[in-house]
Amino acid sequence: MMFRLTGILLFLSLSALASEDTLLISKEKSLELKLSELRNAENDQQKTLLGKEFRDLMAEALNEKGAFTYPFSLLKTVGVIDSPDGEVRIVNWNVELDDQSQKYYGFVMKYDPKKKSVQLTELQDNQFMMPIPKNEILSAEQWYGALYYKIIPIEKGSKKLYTILGWDGNTSMSNIKLIDVMYFNGTQVKFGSPIFKYADRTEKRVLFEHSEKATMSLRYEPEYKRIIFDHLSPESPSLEGFHAFYVPDLSLDAFLLDGSKWTFKEDVIGVNKEEDGNKMTVYAINEKNGKVEPKEIKTKWENPEDSNAPGGGFEHKAVTPEDEMGITEEKRGKKEKKIKDKRDPNQMNTTLGGGKKKKRKS
């Protein structure tokens, strides 16, 4: 009897899940069609109307059971970003207007493990054509508008903060990369927290404005617990302060996670991510058969002065051409002493440095 009851409960549970998925699949297909219309809109009037319709359909879909974990994989130009702790999801997208300015839409989903429920909050873009405030705590109704692509949870006492990385198209002249903090005050979503430490100040969010023509890297490296990014400089000294003309200058800076704060560090070294631990695959010519074949090589740098490294423990010294020829400093000194210039300085040609030819007697 117990086995039969368990089987019935399992069947009902699976049926409920199948029903949820079927409903979400149907809603996702409606969203896909509307998104296609939105992306093909010809003017701002159409974009505004279709943007509102798409937003309404998305709100309906996100209010359905199972939406917190549903992939929405058909919506290729909509960001669906999940936090590593499985408690937060951000769904947001942008609409580019005719003047290349951006209109942003967004929803934040917060899962409550105790209640096993999801709280849905809409983000309202109210900073249209206004600069993003750097040191204000903002509510969901005061959202500045951006596209987020990374969530990094950190602990601050009993509170959990979510560091978020984002992009803003800003204007036709410049783009913005940003680092912000999102947290929950009861049921309210808040943005901004004084956890970004510089030597002389602390800020609530960090903004990087740069030229539209340039691409700036801003990424999180979990293995080093740091946010690493390109350092920006003006294209010429005369453009100092005009951030629409700032570009990466090939140096890197970072924010290092120190407890519950991010500490700024200038001029850090970037490290390429290793594939398969300390190995990567390259293609090289096989000398035996002349064919190009895949080959695994080690990518981890070994310090020659490290006694624990293979073949290590030796003092590292740069090799010069003289070293390769076996000429030591002592030999080089003796050789230089033996060589004497026997030419008469008074007979030297000051232009060519050679001896003057003696005139033949006629």
C-alpha angles and dihedrals in degrees: 000000000000091000091052092049091049090050092051092050091048091049092050091048093051090046091053092050091048090050091051092049093047091052093047092047089054092048092047091055090052089049091050092054093047092046090054090053091048094050091049096048112131103209143018093263092058092043092053093049096044091042091059092047092050091047091053092050091048092051090053092049095048091052091060122099112264094025092115091069100025109116101219086204094163091066097081097174096045119091115228107182123180126196117238091242091060094235104101135049126182119199114186144147141174138228117210112218127212094268090052092252116133135239113200132204127188148166130196119208119197119192118210108207093195097051093029088223136124125231114208120204126181119219113220118208103223100152098079109163090352126115117257108255110240103201108031131102106232133198127219088263091055096048114150095211126245143148113254123207106169137040121195116186118211132176123238108179107298092338126089118218124196115212108206131196118209150166132226123191088211104175141341087268104046147019130210131220114194145188116206140162125237123191140158125249101190103303094340124101114222133188126206135039132181096249102114106096125198124175092262105023149016123230136196096220136003125229130192115192116190142163118293087230093060133070118221123202117221115166143149121242107198093186090062097030091232142120106225125195146165117272110236126219133172117266088241133007091251090063094059108143095018098106095186084075098048119115136173111279096202094260125107135221130186148192111230119207109242108177104299097343137076113229119203117238122185126214102012126173118250118221124202113237111255121233118227095358107297098352138083135181121245131172119238139164114266104228092209099057103013093235127133107245137172116259132185117229133179115254101184113106114231119211107228090210092056108104089205094055119096105273089357134131096086127119108257115234129172112248116232128193088255090056090054089052092050095246110147127199089254094052091044090055093049091048092051091051093052095053110086128179105233094182119114108248089212090060094050120117104232092209102047100019093230130120119273115251115243116241114247117239112245 
